[in-house]
Amino acid sequence: MSHELDKLLSEIRSCRYCVETPETKPLPHEPRPVFQISSTARICIAGQAPGTRVHASGTPFTDPSGDRLRDWMGVDEAEFYDATRMAIIPMGFCFPGLDAKGGDLPPRKECPKLWRERLFKHLPAIELMLLVGSYAQGWHMGAKRARTLTETVKNWDASMLGSEHPATIPLPHPSWRNTGWLKKNPWFEERVLPALKQAVRARL
């Protein structure tokens, strides 16, 4: 890992922007940035933000969503948590808190503004981006994102098979709350997951 990247990661780990100078309401707890980054990683998982379990563990995707995502990708925990091969960079590094209904709040808006462009300048080896959820798709795909998440994911092959680098595969969030979405969209498991597993394996 380069000295510049190591210094940047230290800055992120000590960030208190959302507590001390937030754009809206301050983060309702102590910051605990959670990510996995190495300059040699060839695959990057761009997710949403840590949930309660990940906030407690300090390790990305240590929850049922992580179990499902690893199954989708066809990888085991050792491969998933090998930072030299797999980067995990959520849109918000810290757990954003819960809304009135007990669901996770959206990722903090401050986080990508502060860190995202700076980080990706130090990740030249990334060949495959897995964009998990609408927040990651909105930031990384911009105007190329379709009107809805379903349409964006359904059009996965346009970005995967295109000439852009890195290749991207948009995915729904692997939360178990999306089980109904998976049942309504069987094409995801039939067509997207085999291509996802193949793309991941080719880069491991």
C-alpha beads as a LAMMPS data file, in Angstrom:
LAMMPS data file: protein, C-alpha beads

204 atoms
203 bonds

1 atom types
1 bond types

-500.0 500.0 xlo xhi
-500.0 500.0 ylo yhi
-500.0 500.0 zlo zhi

Masses

1 110.0

Atoms # bond

1 1 1 0.000 0.000 0.000
2 1 1 1.342 3.402 -0.957
3 1 1 2.223 5.987 1.654
4 1 1 -0.395 8.355 0.202
5 1 1 -3.186 5.782 0.431
6 1 1 -2.161 4.747 3.926
7 1 1 -2.262 8.392 5.017
8 1 1 -5.699 8.870 3.446
9 1 1 -7.099 5.803 5.187
10 1 1 -5.806 7.117 8.501
11 1 1 -7.667 10.360 7.835
12 1 1 -10.876 8.452 7.146
13 1 1 -10.532 6.339 10.293
14 1 1 -10.238 9.482 12.416
15 1 1 -12.987 11.431 10.601
16 1 1 -15.500 13.226 12.829
17 1 1 -17.015 15.507 10.201
18 1 1 -20.589 14.219 10.642
19 1 1 -20.394 14.787 14.401
20 1 1 -18.577 18.099 14.614
21 1 1 -19.478 19.898 11.343
22 1 1 -22.423 18.003 9.797
23 1 1 -24.441 19.265 6.842
24 1 1 -27.707 18.273 8.550
25 1 1 -28.342 16.529 11.864
26 1 1 -25.168 15.194 13.451
27 1 1 -24.414 11.496 13.484
28 1 1 -26.283 10.134 16.544
29 1 1 -23.338 8.100 17.830
30 1 1 -19.556 7.949 17.744
31 1 1 -18.178 7.494 14.214
32 1 1 -16.808 4.079 13.316
33 1 1 -15.778 4.001 9.642
34 1 1 -15.957 0.490 8.204
35 1 1 -14.248 -0.410 4.937
36 1 1 -11.711 -2.735 3.334
37 1 1 -9.206 -1.189 0.936
38 1 1 -5.949 -2.102 -0.762
39 1 1 -4.214 -0.653 -3.796
40 1 1 -3.933 -4.168 -5.276
41 1 1 -7.643 -5.074 -5.121
42 1 1 -9.134 -5.981 -8.498
43 1 1 -12.757 -6.145 -7.334
44 1 1 -14.591 -3.358 -5.535
45 1 1 -17.909 -3.738 -3.741
46 1 1 -19.576 -0.338 -3.497
47 1 1 -22.361 -0.722 -0.966
48 1 1 -24.639 1.551 1.001
49 1 1 -23.500 2.001 4.624
50 1 1 -22.861 -0.232 7.636
51 1 1 -25.875 -1.512 9.565
52 1 1 -26.111 -2.099 13.294
53 1 1 -24.273 -5.435 13.259
54 1 1 -21.443 -4.140 11.090
55 1 1 -21.166 -1.035 13.261
56 1 1 -20.723 -3.336 16.253
57 1 1 -18.214 -5.671 14.579
58 1 1 -16.207 -3.087 12.638
59 1 1 -15.978 -5.520 9.717
60 1 1 -17.957 -5.136 6.446
61 1 1 -20.960 -7.379 5.788
62 1 1 -20.836 -9.405 9.028
63 1 1 -24.591 -9.914 8.819
64 1 1 -27.166 -11.931 6.834
65 1 1 -26.799 -9.473 3.926
66 1 1 -23.135 -10.424 3.745
67 1 1 -23.993 -14.117 3.706
68 1 1 -26.320 -13.569 0.762
69 1 1 -23.848 -11.331 -1.087
70 1 1 -21.064 -13.918 -0.754
71 1 1 -23.452 -16.544 -2.074
72 1 1 -24.330 -14.325 -5.035
73 1 1 -20.649 -13.809 -5.785
74 1 1 -19.679 -17.450 -5.309
75 1 1 -16.913 -16.671 -2.808
76 1 1 -16.083 -17.869 0.677
77 1 1 -15.233 -15.657 3.643
78 1 1 -11.473 -16.004 3.145
79 1 1 -11.745 -14.708 -0.427
80 1 1 -14.251 -12.023 0.517
81 1 1 -12.100 -10.619 3.311
82 1 1 -8.822 -10.744 1.392
83 1 1 -8.157 -7.019 1.112
84 1 1 -5.382 -7.587 -1.428
85 1 1 -8.025 -8.821 -3.880
86 1 1 -11.326 -7.335 -2.714
87 1 1 -12.084 -3.732 -1.760
88 1 1 -15.289 -2.902 0.124
89 1 1 -16.094 0.799 -0.049
90 1 1 -19.609 1.801 1.063
91 1 1 -21.100 5.144 0.087
92 1 1 -21.149 6.035 3.765
93 1 1 -18.373 4.664 5.950
94 1 1 -20.282 4.950 9.242
95 1 1 -23.611 3.511 10.379
96 1 1 -26.030 6.417 9.743
97 1 1 -28.528 5.518 12.484
98 1 1 -32.139 4.346 12.380
99 1 1 -35.289 6.072 11.183
100 1 1 -38.578 6.218 13.088
101 1 1 -39.614 2.809 11.742
102 1 1 -36.384 1.105 12.787
103 1 1 -34.861 0.982 9.304
104 1 1 -31.398 2.246 8.413
105 1 1 -31.152 5.899 7.456
106 1 1 -29.586 6.728 4.056
107 1 1 -25.794 7.017 3.861
108 1 1 -24.487 10.382 5.006
109 1 1 -24.150 12.821 2.105
110 1 1 -20.913 14.224 3.497
111 1 1 -18.982 10.977 3.083
112 1 1 -18.726 10.636 -0.716
113 1 1 -18.066 14.361 -1.081
114 1 1 -15.138 14.143 1.306
115 1 1 -13.505 10.871 0.366
116 1 1 -14.744 9.014 -2.694
117 1 1 -12.852 10.693 -5.543
118 1 1 -9.700 10.907 -3.459
119 1 1 -9.865 7.204 -2.643
120 1 1 -10.409 5.888 -6.139
121 1 1 -7.375 7.772 -7.417
122 1 1 -5.316 5.336 -5.352
123 1 1 -7.045 2.179 -6.612
124 1 1 -5.626 1.626 -10.109
125 1 1 -6.043 -2.155 -10.106
126 1 1 -9.867 -2.182 -9.895
127 1 1 -11.269 -4.144 -12.847
128 1 1 -14.784 -4.901 -11.613
129 1 1 -17.213 -2.695 -9.685
130 1 1 -20.184 -4.302 -7.945
131 1 1 -22.692 -1.508 -7.314
132 1 1 -24.933 -2.667 -4.483
133 1 1 -28.108 -0.605 -4.189
134 1 1 -29.369 2.644 -5.647
135 1 1 -27.013 4.987 -3.778
136 1 1 -23.888 3.364 -5.200
137 1 1 -25.470 3.102 -8.636
138 1 1 -26.416 6.771 -8.596
139 1 1 -22.901 7.926 -7.728
140 1 1 -20.920 5.596 -9.965
141 1 1 -23.271 5.387 -12.970
142 1 1 -24.690 8.892 -13.001
143 1 1 -26.946 9.489 -15.989
144 1 1 -26.383 5.924 -17.201
145 1 1 -28.500 4.634 -14.355
146 1 1 -32.063 3.767 -15.388
147 1 1 -35.173 5.284 -13.817
148 1 1 -35.544 2.521 -11.217
149 1 1 -33.207 0.078 -9.513
150 1 1 -35.011 -2.831 -11.179
151 1 1 -34.454 -1.362 -14.641
152 1 1 -30.830 -0.579 -13.823
153 1 1 -30.108 -4.122 -12.656
154 1 1 -32.036 -5.619 -15.562
155 1 1 -29.782 -3.705 -17.937
156 1 1 -26.636 -5.042 -16.219
157 1 1 -25.127 -6.449 -19.404
158 1 1 -24.912 -3.004 -21.032
159 1 1 -22.258 -1.942 -18.528
160 1 1 -20.728 -5.367 -17.974
161 1 1 -20.210 -6.092 -21.654
162 1 1 -19.361 -2.535 -22.676
163 1 1 -15.927 -1.098 -23.286
164 1 1 -15.769 0.937 -20.088
165 1 1 -13.132 0.261 -17.461
166 1 1 -13.702 -0.925 -14.868
167 1 1 -16.620 -3.155 -15.764
168 1 1 -19.657 -2.635 -13.544
169 1 1 -22.485 -4.871 -12.393
170 1 1 -25.413 -3.157 -10.625
171 1 1 -27.049 -5.283 -7.939
172 1 1 -30.002 -4.971 -5.579
173 1 1 -29.149 -4.807 -1.916
174 1 1 -28.711 -8.352 -0.538
175 1 1 -30.854 -7.520 2.503
176 1 1 -33.355 -10.227 3.377
177 1 1 -35.988 -7.511 3.117
178 1 1 -35.496 -7.818 -0.650
179 1 1 -36.562 -11.472 -0.769
180 1 1 -39.891 -10.346 -2.255
181 1 1 -38.041 -8.458 -5.011
182 1 1 -36.062 -11.594 -5.872
183 1 1 -39.259 -13.640 -6.160
184 1 1 -40.805 -11.033 -8.447
185 1 1 -37.697 -10.874 -10.638
186 1 1 -36.527 -14.460 -11.258
187 1 1 -34.360 -13.266 -14.173
188 1 1 -31.888 -11.929 -11.596
189 1 1 -30.960 -15.377 -10.301
190 1 1 -31.272 -16.969 -13.737
191 1 1 -29.162 -14.528 -15.744
192 1 1 -27.321 -12.026 -13.569
193 1 1 -25.932 -14.311 -10.864
194 1 1 -24.159 -16.761 -13.210
195 1 1 -22.485 -13.813 -14.979
196 1 1 -21.615 -12.239 -11.634
197 1 1 -19.975 -15.423 -10.357
198 1 1 -18.011 -15.793 -13.577
199 1 1 -16.837 -12.161 -13.536
200 1 1 -15.742 -12.404 -9.906
201 1 1 -13.953 -15.726 -10.361
202 1 1 -12.064 -14.420 -13.390
203 1 1 -10.570 -11.672 -11.235
204 1 1 -9.662 -13.792 -8.246

Bonds

1 1 1 2
2 1 2 3
3 1 3 4
4 1 4 5
5 1 5 6
6 1 6 7
7 1 7 8
8 1 8 9
9 1 9 10
10 1 10 11
11 1 11 12
12 1 12 13
13 1 13 14
14 1 14 15
15 1 15 16
16 1 16 17
17 1 17 18
18 1 18 19
19 1 19 20
20 1 20 21
21 1 21 22
22 1 22 23
23 1 23 24
24 1 24 25
25 1 25 26
26 1 26 27
27 1 27 28
28 1 28 29
29 1 29 30
30 1 30 31
31 1 31 32
32 1 32 33
33 1 33 34
34 1 34 35
35 1 35 36
36 1 36 37
37 1 37 38
38 1 38 39
39 1 39 40
40 1 40 41
41 1 41 42
42 1 42 43
43 1 43 44
44 1 44 45
45 1 45 46
46 1 46 47
47 1 47 48
48 1 48 49
49 1 49 50
50 1 50 51
51 1 51 52
52 1 52 53
53 1 53 54
54 1 54 55
55 1 55 56
56 1 56 57
57 1 57 58
58 1 58 59
59 1 59 60
60 1 60 61
61 1 61 62
62 1 62 63
63 1 63 64
64 1 64 65
65 1 65 66
66 1 66 67
67 1 67 68
68 1 68 69
69 1 69 70
70 1 70 71
71 1 71 72
72 1 72 73
73 1 73 74
74 1 74 75
75 1 75 76
76 1 76 77
77 1 77 78
78 1 78 79
79 1 79 80
80 1 80 81
81 1 81 82
82 1 82 83
83 1 83 84
84 1 84 85
85 1 85 86
86 1 86 87
87 1 87 88
88 1 88 89
89 1 89 90
90 1 90 91
91 1 91 92
92 1 92 93
93 1 93 94
94 1 94 95
95 1 95 96
96 1 96 97
97 1 97 98
98 1 98 99
99 1 99 100
100 1 100 101
101 1 101 102
102 1 102 103
103 1 103 104
104 1 104 105
105 1 105 106
106 1 106 107
107 1 107 108
108 1 108 109
109 1 109 110
110 1 110 111
111 1 111 112
112 1 112 113
113 1 113 114
114 1 114 115
115 1 115 116
116 1 116 117
117 1 117 118
118 1 118 119
119 1 119 120
120 1 120 121
121 1 121 122
122 1 122 123
123 1 123 124
124 1 124 125
125 1 125 126
126 1 126 127
127 1 127 128
128 1 128 129
129 1 129 130
130 1 130 131
131 1 131 132
132 1 132 133
133 1 133 134
134 1 134 135
135 1 135 136
136 1 136 137
137 1 137 138
138 1 138 139
139 1 139 140
140 1 140 141
141 1 141 142
142 1 142 143
143 1 143 144
144 1 144 145
145 1 145 146
146 1 146 147
147 1 147 148
148 1 148 149
149 1 149 150
150 1 150 151
151 1 151 152
152 1 152 153
153 1 153 154
154 1 154 155
155 1 155 156
156 1 156 157
157 1 157 158
158 1 158 159
159 1 159 160
160 1 160 161
161 1 161 162
162 1 162 163
163 1 163 164
164 1 164 165
165 1 165 166
166 1 166 167
167 1 167 168
168 1 168 169
169 1 169 170
170 1 170 171
171 1 171 172
172 1 172 173
173 1 173 174
174 1 174 175
175 1 175 176
176 1 176 177
177 1 177 178
178 1 178 179
179 1 179 180
180 1 180 181
181 1 181 182
182 1 182 183
183 1 183 184
184 1 184 185
185 1 185 186
186 1 186 187
187 1 187 188
188 1 188 189
189 1 189 190
190 1 190 191
191 1 191 192
192 1 192 193
193 1 193 194
194 1 194 195
195 1 195 196
196 1 196 197
197 1 197 198
198 1 198 199
199 1 199 200
200 1 200 201
201 1 201 202
202 1 202 203
203 1 203 204
